[in-house]
Amino acid sequence: MAKNKDDAQGAPWPIPTFHFIVDFDGTPVAFQEVSGLDTEYDVIEYRNGNSPEFSTVKMPGLKKYSDVTIKKGIFKDDTSLFEYFASVKMNTVARKTITVSLVDENGSILFVWTLKNAFPKKVTGASMNAKTSDVAIEEIVLAHEGLTMAKVG
């Protein structure tokens, strides 16, 4: 674990999440936010008819993955997310390997999450409001067939 060198007790500090890199098949893209990096198992409940227990036994079933949502600011002449979404045609979707890397203050990669066979499921343009001075943010939701996490170094 990383230690705070200024702390006399040497207590560990958690890693902040504000410094990360998103890579689309070898092309790094600057994003503001990534969410949905989770996976879970279906739970199978079963009970034998002659079981003395009046409850079910629970077992892990199929693994399932959440869709991943990625948000970024809209820049002049940048329509890449809408073009990627528009590239989806029936049975001819361009699936990509997408990695999200969490990096430290020196830019060294600490952890990498990898999405297998990802493709765009939904794209959302900016929400506009004349009463605010917020940045225009667009988001893309990605479906995928697998999520792995690896510690680097």
Residue, then its C-alpha position, 0 to 999 in steps of 0.5 A: m500500500a502507498k504510504n504518506k511519507d509526511d505521516a509519522q504513523g505511516a498510515p496508508w492513504p487511499i488512491p484518488t480517482f481523479h487521474f485516469i486514462v481511457d484507451f479505445d483500442g490503442t487511442p487515448v481519449a480524454f474523459q471526465e468521468v467513468s462509471g459502471l466498472d462492476t460485475e456480479y454473479d447471478v444467484i441460483e437457489y436450489r432445494n432438494g425435495n427431501s432436504p431437512e432444511f426448509s430453505t434453499v441452498k444458494m450457489p453462484g451462477l453466470k457472471k454478468y457485467s454492468d454497462v459502462t458510462i463514460k462522459k466527456g466535454i464537447f469540443k468544437d469539431d469533435t463528433s467522435l462519440f456520435e460517429y462511433f455510435a452511428s457506426v453500429k449496424m445490425n451484426t456489423v458492430a465494430r467491437k473494441t477493447i477499452t482500458v481504463s487505467l488509474v494512475d498516480e501523481n507521477g503518471s505511473i499506472l496502478f490499476v487497469w480495467t479492461l472491457k472486452n468486445a465493447f460497443p456503443k449502446k447509447v450516446t447522449g448529447a449535452s443538456m443545455n440550460a441558459k441559466t448556468s455556465d456549465v461545460a457541455i458534456e456528452e456521454i456514451v454507454l458501452a455494452h461489453e462481454g467481460l471486465t477484468m481488473a489488474k494491478v500493475g507493478 
